[in-house]
């Protein structure tokens, strides 16, 4: 995703938007409470997290074999499989499929992986009409914006802002701030688009290697419409979405819905195992699956960071992140915001481009506490922070390692290291600083914009200990 504004500017803009912060604070508090209500028994929660984490770890440990098995079973089910190493390759493959089918109108279910490859913009440039059918994504598309959350794309907008966007694009409907009425109006618009569509595109929540089945989790039915009404269905999935067995899906589905939106279960759970058969009355005539790499293989090979790929895209880490709650998703300038975005995006696009994202973390650990598959997000983020200024073996996995190292910082830390390595020199410096404490600066760059500058004590710890009667042993 192109970034016009710097991270600092985006952060300042978000912090200055009181309405935005009110929207997010209210929404996050609501989601946190709903999730908590779904897990009253902590032992049951821990057992479910352990099970889900084990399933995802097993999938990653066998990833190459499972992908081969998945491909074989998809093809046995008469689903055509395409491998895409990059976003460009994925987009070109999808375009070629649509072109061969003479498809000019496309409806799309909610899919973060298609956001990742910027499919909408690509197809627009090829004069193919593509319409988001998830209500949140639909509203964001109308506003010419990007999703600000991986589960609830329009969560950054208030009811009035949503009403204004909808009214501007569809003046034939009476203005209303009733969300239920807006939903009904959107349904009328989208129903016609489903019938007119030449193709439907969807994401994939879980791809089952054992059966060659694609699982879609949704609440609105738009995913089911996109995958059954048009004559052509194209599913796009990151290669990490594969699980080994059908029995792996229920625990993951259970913890996904509860972690994401605090629901016992979503309204719809779709299992797609083939295009329409001869004795069936609905479903696509042709199905294609795009298995996307886009940097995932390098993450997989990096044993220290591999757990990033366990993510099931529930958004719980985002909901509980104090930084995200203050900034919202757009401040990150990436497809995936919050803790998972900080972890994933620099690995995919490089530290030289997105390494500064690692500063958007307080290391409070809330994300790790709620992650349904037990990804140690603070540990991974801290490791990436280190890689922004240090260059070691990770350079073979992540572009731009060490690119954010500043000469002045390096010199300061070398001086600090030298002082702390020599007790006599440390003692002299410590005494000097305490005697000159009144001259300490009141401001220190941007760091002091949001913090109170610490002031050295007038008395060193060693002197305080001596005054208290403690002797050096």
C-alpha positions as CSV (number, residue, x, y, z in Angstrom):
1,X,0.0,0.0,0.0
2,X,1.4,3.4,-0.9
3,X,2.0,5.7,2.0
4,X,1.7,9.4,1.2
5,X,2.0,10.6,4.9
6,X,4.7,9.5,7.2
7,X,3.9,7.3,10.2
8,X,4.6,10.3,12.5
9,X,2.1,12.5,10.6
10,X,-0.5,9.8,10.6
11,X,-0.1,9.2,14.3
12,X,-0.4,13.0,15.1
13,X,-3.5,13.2,12.9
14,X,-5.2,10.3,14.7
15,X,-4.3,11.6,18.2
16,X,-5.8,14.9,17.2
17,X,-9.1,13.4,16.1
18,X,-11.3,13.2,19.2
19,X,-14.2,11.8,17.3
20,X,-12.1,8.9,16.0
21,X,-10.8,8.1,19.5
22,X,-14.3,8.1,20.9
23,X,-15.5,5.8,18.1
24,X,-12.7,3.3,18.8
25,X,-12.8,3.5,22.6
26,X,-16.5,2.7,22.6
27,X,-16.2,-0.1,20.0
28,X,-13.2,-1.8,21.6
29,X,-14.7,-1.7,25.1
30,X,-17.8,-3.4,23.6
31,X,-15.8,-6.1,21.9
32,X,-13.6,-6.8,24.9
33,X,-16.7,-7.2,27.1
34,X,-18.4,-9.5,24.6
35,X,-15.3,-11.7,24.3
36,X,-15.0,-11.9,28.0
37,X,-18.6,-13.0,28.4
38,X,-17.9,-15.9,26.0
39,X,-15.1,-17.3,28.2
40,X,-16.4,-17.3,31.8
41,X,-14.4,-20.4,32.7
42,X,-10.7,-19.6,32.4
43,X,-9.7,-23.3,32.4
44,X,-11.9,-24.0,29.5
45,X,-10.5,-21.1,27.7
46,X,-6.9,-22.2,28.3
47,X,-7.7,-25.7,27.1
48,X,-9.3,-24.4,24.0
49,X,-6.3,-22.1,23.3
50,X,-3.9,-25.0,23.9
51,X,-5.9,-27.1,21.4
52,X,-6.1,-24.4,18.8
53,X,-2.4,-23.5,19.1
54,X,-1.5,-27.2,18.7
55,X,-3.6,-27.5,15.6
56,X,-2.0,-24.4,14.0
57,X,1.5,-25.5,15.1
58,X,0.9,-29.0,13.5
59,X,-0.3,-27.3,10.3
60,X,2.9,-25.3,10.1
61,X,5.2,-28.2,10.9
62,X,3.7,-30.1,7.9
63,X,3.0,-27.1,5.7
64,X,4.8,-28.3,2.5
65,X,3.1,-31.7,2.7
66,X,-0.3,-30.3,3.5
67,X,-0.2,-27.9,0.6
68,X,0.6,-30.7,-1.8
69,X,-2.3,-32.8,-0.2
70,X,-4.6,-29.8,-0.5
71,X,-3.8,-29.2,-4.1
72,X,-4.4,-32.9,-5.0
73,X,-7.7,-33.0,-3.2
74,X,-8.9,-29.7,-4.6
75,X,-8.2,-30.9,-8.1
76,X,-9.9,-34.2,-7.4
77,X,-12.9,-32.1,-6.4
78,X,-12.7,-30.5,-9.9
79,X,-11.4,-27.2,-8.4
80,X,-8.6,-25.6,-10.4
81,X,-5.5,-24.6,-8.4
82,X,-3.1,-21.8,-9.1
83,X,0.1,-20.9,-7.2
84,X,1.1,-17.2,-6.8
85,X,4.4,-16.3,-5.4
86,X,3.7,-12.5,-5.4
87,X,0.8,-10.1,-5.3
88,X,1.4,-9.2,-8.9
89,X,1.3,-12.8,-10.0
90,X,-1.9,-13.4,-8.0
91,X,-3.6,-10.3,-9.6
92,X,-2.5,-11.3,-13.1
93,X,-3.8,-14.9,-12.6
94,X,-7.2,-13.6,-11.4
95,X,-7.4,-11.2,-14.3
96,X,-6.6,-13.9,-16.8
97,X,-9.3,-16.2,-15.3
98,X,-11.9,-13.4,-15.5
99,X,-10.8,-12.4,-19.0
100,X,-11.1,-16.0,-20.3
101,X,-14.6,-16.2,-18.8
102,X,-15.5,-12.7,-20.3
103,X,-16.4,-11.6,-16.8
104,X,-16.9,-7.8,-16.5
105,X,-18.8,-7.6,-13.2
106,X,-17.5,-9.1,-10.0
107,X,-18.9,-9.3,-6.5
108,X,-16.5,-9.9,-3.7
109,X,-16.9,-11.3,-0.2
110,X,-14.9,-9.9,2.7
111,X,-11.3,-10.9,2.3
112,X,-8.2,-9.4,3.9
113,X,-5.9,-11.3,1.5
114,X,-7.4,-9.6,-1.5
115,X,-6.9,-6.3,0.4
116,X,-3.3,-7.4,0.8
117,X,-2.7,-7.7,-3.0
118,X,-4.8,-4.6,-3.7
119,X,-7.1,-6.6,-6.0
120,X,-9.8,-4.0,-6.3
121,X,-7.5,-1.3,-7.6
122,X,-5.9,-3.8,-10.0
123,X,-9.2,-4.9,-11.5
124,X,-10.4,-1.3,-11.7
125,X,-7.4,-0.5,-13.8
126,X,-8.5,-3.3,-16.1
127,X,-12.0,-1.9,-16.5
128,X,-13.5,-4.8,-14.5
129,X,-16.2,-3.7,-12.0
130,X,-15.7,-5.1,-8.6
131,X,-18.1,-4.6,-5.7
132,X,-17.6,-5.3,-2.1
133,X,-20.6,-7.0,-0.6
134,X,-19.8,-7.2,3.1
135,X,-21.7,-4.1,4.5
136,X,-18.6,-2.7,6.2
137,X,-16.4,-3.2,3.2
138,X,-19.2,-1.8,1.0
139,X,-19.3,1.4,3.0
140,X,-15.5,1.7,3.1
141,X,-15.4,1.2,-0.7
142,X,-18.1,3.9,-1.1
143,X,-16.0,6.3,1.0
144,X,-12.9,5.5,-1.1
145,X,-11.1,4.4,2.1
146,X,-9.3,1.3,3.3
147,X,-10.6,-1.0,6.1
148,X,-9.4,0.1,9.5
149,X,-9.9,-3.3,11.2
150,X,-9.5,-6.8,9.8
151,X,-12.9,-8.0,11.1
152,X,-14.9,-4.8,11.2
153,X,-13.8,-2.6,8.3
154,X,-15.9,0.5,9.0
155,X,-15.5,0.5,12.8
156,X,-13.8,3.9,12.6
157,X,-17.0,5.5,11.4
158,X,-19.8,6.9,13.6
159,X,-23.4,6.2,12.7
160,X,-23.8,9.8,11.3
161,X,-20.7,9.3,9.1
162,X,-22.0,6.0,7.7
163,X,-25.4,7.6,7.0
164,X,-23.8,10.5,5.2
165,X,-21.7,8.3,3.0
166,X,-24.7,6.1,2.1
167,X,-27.0,9.1,1.4
168,X,-24.4,10.7,-0.9
169,X,-24.1,7.7,-3.1
170,X,-27.8,6.6,-3.0
171,X,-30.0,9.7,-2.8
172,X,-32.9,7.7,-4.1
173,X,-33.3,6.3,-0.5
174,X,-34.5,8.6,2.3
175,X,-31.8,9.7,4.7
176,X,-31.7,7.7,7.9
177,X,-29.3,7.1,10.8
178,X,-31.0,3.9,11.6
179,X,-28.4,1.2,10.9
180,X,-31.0,-1.5,10.4
181,X,-32.7,0.6,7.7
182,X,-29.4,1.3,6.0
183,X,-28.7,-2.5,6.0
184,X,-32.0,-3.1,4.4
185,X,-31.3,-0.5,1.7
186,X,-27.9,-2.0,1.1
187,X,-29.4,-5.4,0.7
188,X,-31.7,-4.2,-2.0
189,X,-28.8,-2.8,-3.9
190,X,-26.6,-5.8,-3.5
191,X,-29.2,-8.4,-4.4
192,X,-29.4,-7.0,-7.9
193,X,-25.6,-7.0,-8.1
194,X,-25.4,-10.6,-7.1
195,X,-27.8,-11.6,-9.9
196,X,-25.9,-9.5,-12.5
197,X,-22.4,-10.7,-11.5
198,X,-20.3,-12.7,-13.9
199,X,-18.0,-13.9,-11.1
200,X,-17.6,-14.0,-7.3
201,X,-14.4,-13.7,-5.4
202,X,-13.9,-14.8,-1.8
203,X,-11.2,-15.3,0.8
204,X,-10.7,-18.5,2.8
205,X,-10.7,-19.0,6.6
206,X,-9.5,-22.6,6.6
207,X,-8.5,-24.8,3.8
208,X,-8.8,-28.5,4.7
209,X,-6.1,-30.6,3.1
210,X,-7.7,-34.0,4.0
211,X,-10.9,-33.2,2.0
212,X,-10.0,-30.4,-0.3
213,X,-12.7,-28.2,1.4
214,X,-12.7,-24.4,1.7
215,X,-14.3,-22.9,4.9
216,X,-15.8,-19.4,5.0
217,X,-17.0,-17.8,8.2
218,X,-19.4,-14.9,7.9
219,X,-22.5,-13.2,9.4
220,X,-24.3,-11.5,6.5
221,X,-24.7,-14.2,3.9
222,X,-22.8,-12.2,1.3
223,X,-20.0,-14.8,1.2
224,X,-22.5,-17.5,0.4
225,X,-24.1,-15.4,-2.3
226,X,-20.7,-14.6,-3.9
227,X,-19.7,-18.2,-3.9
228,X,-23.0,-19.7,-5.2
229,X,-24.9,-17.2,-7.4
230,X,-22.3,-16.2,-10.1
231,X,-21.2,-18.9,-12.6
232,X,-17.6,-18.5,-11.6
233,X,-16.0,-18.5,-8.2
234,X,-12.4,-17.6,-7.4
235,X,-11.1,-18.1,-3.9
236,X,-7.9,-16.5,-2.7
237,X,-6.1,-18.0,0.3
238,X,-2.7,-17.4,1.9
239,X,-0.7,-20.7,2.0
240,X,-0.8,-20.6,5.8
241,X,-4.6,-21.1,5.9
242,X,-4.3,-24.9,5.4
243,X,-5.2,-27.3,8.2
244,X,-4.6,-31.0,8.1
245,X,-8.0,-32.6,9.0
246,X,-11.7,-31.7,9.0
247,X,-11.7,-32.4,12.7
248,X,-9.2,-29.5,13.1
249,X,-11.9,-27.0,12.1
250,X,-14.4,-27.1,15.0
251,X,-12.0,-25.9,17.7
252,X,-10.6,-23.2,15.5
253,X,-14.1,-22.1,14.5
254,X,-15.2,-22.1,18.1
255,X,-12.4,-19.8,19.3
256,X,-12.3,-17.7,16.2
257,X,-15.9,-16.4,16.5
258,X,-15.7,-15.9,20.2
259,X,-12.4,-14.1,20.0
260,X,-13.4,-11.9,17.0
261,X,-16.9,-10.6,17.8
262,X,-17.8,-12.3,21.0
263,X,-20.3,-14.6,19.3
264,X,-21.1,-18.1,20.1
265,X,-21.2,-18.9,16.4
266,X,-21.5,-16.8,13.3
267,X,-24.7,-16.7,11.3
268,X,-23.1,-18.6,8.4
269,X,-20.4,-21.2,8.1
270,X,-19.8,-22.3,4.5
271,X,-17.9,-25.4,3.5
272,X,-17.2,-25.5,-0.3
273,X,-15.8,-28.7,-1.7
274,X,-16.6,-28.5,-5.4
275,X,-18.3,-26.5,-8.2
276,X,-21.9,-27.3,-9.1
277,X,-22.5,-31.0,-9.9
278,X,-24.8,-32.3,-12.6
279,X,-27.6,-33.0,-10.1
280,X,-27.4,-29.7,-8.2
281,X,-29.4,-26.6,-8.9
282,X,-27.1,-23.9,-7.6
283,X,-23.4,-23.2,-7.1
284,X,-20.7,-22.0,-9.6
285,X,-20.1,-23.9,-12.8
286,X,-16.3,-23.3,-12.4
287,X,-14.1,-22.9,-9.4
288,X,-10.5,-21.7,-9.0
289,X,-8.3,-21.4,-5.9
290,X,-5.3,-19.0,-5.8
291,X,-2.8,-20.1,-3.2
292,X,-0.8,-17.0,-2.3
293,X,2.7,-16.9,-0.9
294,X,3.6,-13.1,-0.9
295,X,6.5,-13.5,1.5
296,X,5.0,-16.3,3.6
297,X,7.6,-18.8,2.6
298,X,10.4,-16.6,4.0
299,X,8.5,-16.2,7.3
300,X,8.0,-19.9,7.4
301,X,11.8,-20.5,6.9
302,X,12.6,-18.1,9.8
303,X,12.3,-20.3,12.8
304,X,12.3,-17.3,15.2
305,X,9.3,-15.6,13.4
306,X,7.5,-18.6,12.0
307,X,4.7,-18.4,14.6
308,X,3.4,-15.3,12.9
309,X,1.8,-17.7,10.4
310,X,-0.4,-19.3,13.1
311,X,-2.7,-16.3,13.0
312,X,-6.4,-17.0,12.3
313,X,-7.3,-13.3,11.7
314,X,-9.7,-13.0,14.6
315,X,-8.6,-9.4,15.4
316,X,-8.6,-10.0,19.2
317,X,-5.1,-8.7,19.6
318,X,-6.1,-5.5,17.8
319,X,-9.2,-5.1,20.0
320,X,-7.1,-5.3,23.2
321,X,-4.2,-3.1,22.0
322,X,-4.1,0.3,23.8
323,X,-2.1,1.8,20.9
324,X,-4.6,0.7,18.3
325,X,-7.5,2.0,20.4
326,X,-6.0,5.5,20.5
327,X,-4.9,5.5,16.8
328,X,-7.3,3.4,14.8
329,X,-6.2,1.3,11.9
330,X,-5.5,3.9,9.2
331,X,-2.6,5.4,11.3
332,X,-0.6,2.2,10.7
333,X,-0.7,2.8,6.9
334,X,-0.9,-1.0,6.3
335,X,-3.5,-3.6,5.4
336,X,-3.0,-5.4,8.8
337,X,-3.0,-3.0,11.8
338,X,-2.4,-3.6,15.5
339,X,0.0,-6.2,16.9
340,X,-0.4,-8.7,14.1
341,X,0.2,-6.0,11.6
342,X,3.3,-4.8,13.4
343,X,4.6,-8.4,13.3
344,X,3.5,-9.4,9.8
345,X,3.9,-6.3,7.6
346,X,7.6,-5.6,8.1
347,X,8.4,-9.2,7.4
348,X,6.5,-9.0,4.1
349,X,7.4,-5.6,2.9
350,X,10.8,-5.1,4.6
351,X,12.1,-3.2,7.6
352,X,13.4,-0.3,5.5
353,X,9.8,0.4,4.5
354,X,7.8,-0.6,7.6
355,X,10.3,-1.1,10.4
356,X,9.1,2.0,12.2
357,X,5.8,0.2,12.9
358,X,7.5,-1.7,15.7
359,X,7.5,1.6,17.7
360,X,3.7,1.3,17.9
361,X,3.8,-1.1,20.8
362,X,3.9,-0.6,24.6
363,X,5.0,-4.2,25.3
364,X,2.0,-4.4,27.7
365,X,1.5,-8.0,26.6
366,X,-2.3,-7.8,26.3
367,X,-2.2,-9.2,22.7
368,X,-0.4,-12.3,23.8
369,X,-2.8,-12.9,26.7
370,X,-5.8,-13.0,24.3
371,X,-4.4,-14.5,21.2
372,X,-6.5,-17.7,20.6
373,X,-3.6,-19.6,19.1
374,X,-1.0,-18.3,21.6
375,X,1.3,-16.3,19.2
376,X,3.9,-14.6,21.4
377,X,3.4,-11.3,19.7
378,X,5.4,-9.1,22.1
379,X,8.4,-11.4,21.8
380,X,8.2,-11.3,18.0
381,X,7.7,-7.5,17.9
382,X,10.6,-7.0,20.2
383,X,12.8,-9.2,18.0
384,X,11.8,-7.2,15.0
385,X,12.6,-4.0,16.9
386,X,16.1,-5.4,17.4
387,X,16.3,-6.2,13.7
388,X,15.6,-2.6,12.7
389,X,18.9,-1.5,14.1
390,X,21.0,-4.8,14.1
391,X,21.9,-6.9,11.2
392,X,22.4,-10.6,11.6
393,X,21.3,-13.9,10.0
394,X,17.7,-12.6,9.6
395,X,18.8,-10.5,6.6
396,X,18.2,-13.6,4.5
397,X,14.5,-13.6,5.6
398,X,13.7,-9.9,6.0
399,X,14.7,-7.1,3.7
400,X,16.3,-4.0,5.2
401,X,17.6,-5.5,8.4
402,X,19.6,-2.8,10.3
403,X,18.4,-0.1,7.9
404,X,17.0,2.1,10.7
405,X,20.2,2.2,12.7
406,X,21.3,5.8,13.3
407,X,25.0,6.7,13.7
408,X,24.4,9.1,16.6
409,X,22.5,6.4,18.5
410,X,25.2,3.9,17.8
411,X,27.9,6.3,19.2
412,X,25.8,7.1,22.3
413,X,25.3,3.4,23.1
414,X,29.0,2.7,22.5
415,X,29.8,5.4,25.0
416,X,27.2,4.1,27.4
417,X,28.7,0.6,27.1
418,X,32.2,1.9,27.7
419,X,31.2,3.9,30.8
420,X,29.2,1.0,32.4
421,X,32.1,-1.4,31.7
422,X,34.6,0.7,33.9
423,X,33.5,1.2,37.5
424,X,35.7,4.2,38.2
425,X,34.6,6.0,35.0
426,X,30.9,5.1,35.9
427,X,31.4,6.6,39.4
428,X,32.9,9.8,38.1
429,X,30.1,10.2,35.5
430,X,27.4,9.4,38.1
431,X,28.7,12.0,40.5
432,X,29.0,14.6,37.7
433,X,25.4,14.0,36.5
434,X,23.9,14.3,40.1
435,X,25.8,17.5,40.7
436,X,24.6,19.0,37.4
437,X,21.0,17.7,37.7
438,X,19.6,21.2,37.7
439,X,20.8,21.7,34.2
440,X,19.0,18.7,32.8
441,X,16.9,19.5,29.6
442,X,13.2,20.1,29.8
443,X,12.6,18.7,26.3
444,X,14.2,15.8,24.5
445,X,12.9,15.6,20.9
446,X,9.6,14.0,20.2
447,X,10.0,11.7,23.2
448,X,9.0,14.4,25.7
449,X,5.9,15.5,23.7
450,X,3.9,12.8,25.6
451,X,6.1,12.1,28.6
452,X,7.5,14.0,31.6
453,X,11.2,14.3,31.3
454,X,13.0,12.4,34.1
455,X,15.3,14.5,36.3
456,X,18.5,13.0,37.8
457,X,18.5,12.9,41.5
458,X,20.7,15.3,43.5
459,X,22.2,12.3,45.3
460,X,23.5,9.1,43.8
461,X,22.2,5.7,44.9
462,X,25.7,4.9,46.3
463,X,25.7,8.0,48.4
464,X,22.2,7.3,49.7
465,X,23.2,3.8,50.7
466,X,26.3,5.2,52.5
467,X,24.1,7.7,54.3
468,X,21.8,4.9,55.4
469,X,24.7,3.0,56.9
470,X,25.3,0.4,54.2
471,X,28.9,-0.5,53.5
472,X,30.4,-1.9,50.3
473,X,31.0,-5.6,50.6
